[in-house]
Amino acid sequence: MKINFQNKIAVVLVVFLFQFSFAQKKEQIGTETVNVVKPYTPKISDAFKVKEIPELNEEANAKKETIKYTIFSFPVASTFTPSKGKAEGVEKEKPTQLFKNYATFGVGNYGTFIGELFVNHDLNNTDYVGGMFRHHSSEGGIKNVALENRFFDTSLDLMYGSNQKDVSYNVDLGYQNQIYNWYGLPANFDSTLINGINPQQTYGTISLGGNVTLNESILNKASLKYNHFSDASGSSENRFYAKPTVEFDVMDSAVKTNIIVDYVGGSFKNNYLNTNTTRVKYGFTNFGIIPSFVMQEDDWTLNIGAGLFYSLD
């Protein structure tokens, strides 16, 4: 009797659980569509306001902790070798080496000697002096030449110059002595007349000149030169040459004007036939003016000039 009662209770419990599970499946919530008529617009008043003020420990926050760390460094083998870049070579011309002082000389047959010496010395940062010596000569001795045939040519030049901030100038003085023998004779020349010929002629030249350049002046530069020439036959000649240059601007164009005064005058002791009783004199003076101006634009330059001369005998 007792066993049968327990079986009934078990059967009733099983049936109850089954019915409860089945009822749960029947009562599940389905999917429904909800239409929002008015969108939700939140307001500041709807937000939750925190009224509590957090407490901060300023001393703990201001203090910085010291952090110590170590690394283990060790070399790493690498076979990578970067190649160095090589610039393309450009051939450059070797600058010409200039010397303040130099000397040259040479020798040749017939006792020929040629030499040249130039010296220059700076007195200070602006002034300098210089000198040049030239010589060219031959002892002659040419075969089958009846007359004397040696020659001699020597010159000496001295100069002084200065390069200032606003002006530069130089002055030079020179002297030249020349001895020549004019030994040319006709093929059928009578040998008895050779002893009466003096083929030697001597020339002497003295020169004095100077140049000046002004940086901030209408007179841009000027050059002066004077030469005196004479020979052993009683001839003489003087020449004076002056060339000032004026430069100024007109309507953004540079106008340059060269003014030239050139005088030459001299005298001869004898005329061609040697029949004169007084010296033969001559003299000429040339006056010239050469204006020019330059027009310059971005891609072209035009130089225009003209010259006017007047000669006075």
JOKA-V630329 format. One record per backbone hydrogen bond with DSSP energy under -1.0 kcal/mol. CO is the residue of the C=O (numbers start at 1). NH is the residue of the N-H. If there is no record, write none. Layout:
CO&NH, CO&NH
This chain:
1&5, 2&6, 3&7, 4&8, 5&9, 6&10, 7&11, 8&12, 9&13, 10&14, 11&15, 12&16, 13&17, 14&18, 15&19, 16&20, 17&21, 18&22, 19&23, 20&24, 21&25, 22&26, 23&27, 44&47, 56&58, 57&61, 58&62, 59&63, 102&118, 104&116, 106&114, 110&139, 112&108, 113&137, 114&106, 115&135, 116&104, 117&133, 118&102, 119&131, 121&129, 126&163, 127&123, 127&124, 128&161, 129&121, 130&159, 131&119, 132&157, 133&117, 134&155, 135&115, 136&153, 137&113, 138&151, 142&145, 151&138, 152&179, 153&136, 154&177, 155&134, 156&175, 157&132, 158&173, 159&130, 160&171, 161&128, 162&169, 166&215, 167&164, 168&213, 169&162, 170&211, 171&160, 172&209, 173&158, 174&207, 175&156, 176&205, 177&154, 178&203, 179&152, 180&201, 181&183, 186&189, 190&193, 191&194, 194&197, 199&182, 201&180, 202&232, 203&178, 204&230, 205&176, 206&228, 207&174, 208&226, 209&172, 210&224, 211&170, 212&222, 213&168, 218&220, 218&247, 220&214, 221&245, 222&212, 223&243, 224&210, 225&241, 226&208, 227&239, 228&206, 229&237, 230&204, 231&234, 235&231, 236&267, 237&229, 238&265, 239&227, 240&263, 241&225, 242&261, 244&259, 245&220, 245&221, 246&257, 248&255, 253&250, 254&294, 255&248, 256&292, 257&246, 258&290, 260&288, 261&242, 262&286, 263&240, 264&284, 265&238, 266&282, 267&236, 268&280, 280&268, 282&266, 284&264, 285&312, 286&262, 287&310, 288&260, 289&308, 290&258, 291&306, 292&256, 293&304, 295&302, 300&297, 302&295, 304&293, 308&289, 310&287, 312&285
